[in-house]
Amino acid sequence: MLTGKQKRFLRSKAHHLDPIFQVGKGGVNENMIKQVADALEARELFKISVLQNCEEDKNDVAEQLAEGTGAEIVQVIGNTIVLYKESRDKKQIMLP
């Protein structure tokens, strides 16, 4: 579980990132969860964009992705989700 200070730190790190995944009409499926988990292991922190044609609520999408990958939800703002998961092999971000 992330503290408020850690979430603030991660939000500042994620501010300059562009979304690398998009959730559209199909919603969240097993293949997407696997790809997000692989990307989290490589990057630790990234953004996901929820498109307007997505039938699910953005908060539900964030919960499903976090639960499926074991990640932490840093922020849901607008149609953008920021996820963080500490890498086992390539730790890049040192949390305060």
C-alpha positions as CSV (number, residue, x, y, z in Angstrom):
1,M,0.0,0.0,0.0
2,L,1.4,3.4,-1.0
3,T,1.4,6.4,1.4
4,G,0.2,9.8,0.4
5,K,3.8,11.1,0.1
6,Q,4.7,8.2,-2.2
7,K,1.7,8.7,-4.4
8,R,2.6,12.4,-4.7
9,F,6.1,11.5,-5.7
10,L,4.9,8.9,-8.3
11,R,2.3,11.4,-9.7
12,S,5.2,13.9,-10.3
13,K,7.2,11.2,-12.0
14,A,4.3,10.2,-14.2
15,H,3.3,13.7,-15.2
16,H,5.7,13.8,-18.2
17,L,4.8,10.3,-19.4
18,D,2.5,9.5,-22.4
19,P,-0.1,6.7,-22.1
20,I,1.2,3.5,-23.6
21,F,-2.0,1.4,-23.4
22,Q,-5.6,2.3,-24.5
23,V,-8.7,0.6,-23.2
24,G,-11.5,0.8,-25.7
25,K,-14.8,-0.8,-26.5
26,G,-13.6,-4.3,-25.7
27,G,-12.8,-3.4,-22.1
28,V,-10.2,-5.3,-20.0
29,N,-9.4,-8.9,-21.0
30,E,-6.8,-11.5,-20.0
31,N,-4.5,-10.6,-22.9
32,M,-4.5,-6.9,-21.9
33,I,-3.8,-7.8,-18.3
34,K,-0.8,-10.0,-19.3
35,Q,0.6,-7.2,-21.5
36,V,0.2,-4.6,-18.8
37,A,1.9,-6.9,-16.2
38,D,4.8,-7.4,-18.6
39,A,5.1,-3.6,-19.2
40,L,4.9,-3.0,-15.4
41,E,7.8,-5.3,-14.8
42,A,9.9,-3.4,-17.4
43,R,8.9,0.2,-16.6
44,E,7.4,0.1,-13.0
45,L,5.2,3.3,-13.7
46,F,3.1,4.2,-16.7
47,K,-0.2,5.7,-17.9
48,I,-3.2,4.0,-19.5
49,S,-5.8,5.9,-21.5
50,V,-9.4,5.0,-21.3
51,L,-11.1,5.8,-24.6
52,Q,-14.6,7.4,-24.8
53,N,-16.1,4.3,-26.5
54,C,-15.2,2.2,-23.5
55,E,-18.4,0.8,-22.0
56,E,-17.0,0.3,-18.5
57,D,-16.3,3.1,-15.9
58,K,-12.7,4.2,-15.7
59,N,-12.5,3.5,-12.0
60,D,-13.7,-0.1,-12.7
61,V,-11.1,-0.5,-15.4
62,A,-8.4,0.8,-13.0
63,E,-9.5,-1.7,-10.3
64,Q,-9.5,-4.6,-12.8
65,L,-6.1,-3.8,-14.1
66,A,-4.6,-3.3,-10.6
67,E,-6.2,-6.5,-9.3
68,G,-5.1,-8.6,-12.3
69,T,-1.5,-7.3,-12.3
70,G,-0.9,-6.8,-8.6
71,A,-0.2,-3.1,-9.2
72,E,-1.1,0.0,-7.2
73,I,-3.4,2.7,-8.6
74,V,-1.5,5.9,-8.2
75,Q,-4.1,8.2,-9.8
76,V,-7.2,8.2,-11.9
77,I,-7.6,11.7,-13.5
78,G,-9.8,12.5,-16.5
79,N,-9.6,9.4,-18.7
80,T,-6.1,8.5,-17.6
81,I,-5.0,5.9,-15.1
82,V,-1.5,5.8,-13.6
83,L,-0.3,2.4,-12.3
84,Y,2.8,1.5,-10.3
85,K,4.3,-1.9,-9.4
86,E,7.8,-2.4,-8.1
87,S,10.0,-4.4,-10.5
88,R,11.6,-7.6,-9.1
89,D,14.6,-7.4,-11.4
90,K,15.1,-3.9,-12.7
91,K,14.2,-1.5,-9.8
92,Q,14.4,2.0,-11.2
93,I,12.3,4.2,-8.9
94,M,13.3,4.7,-5.3
95,L,10.2,5.6,-3.2
96,P,10.6,8.2,-0.4
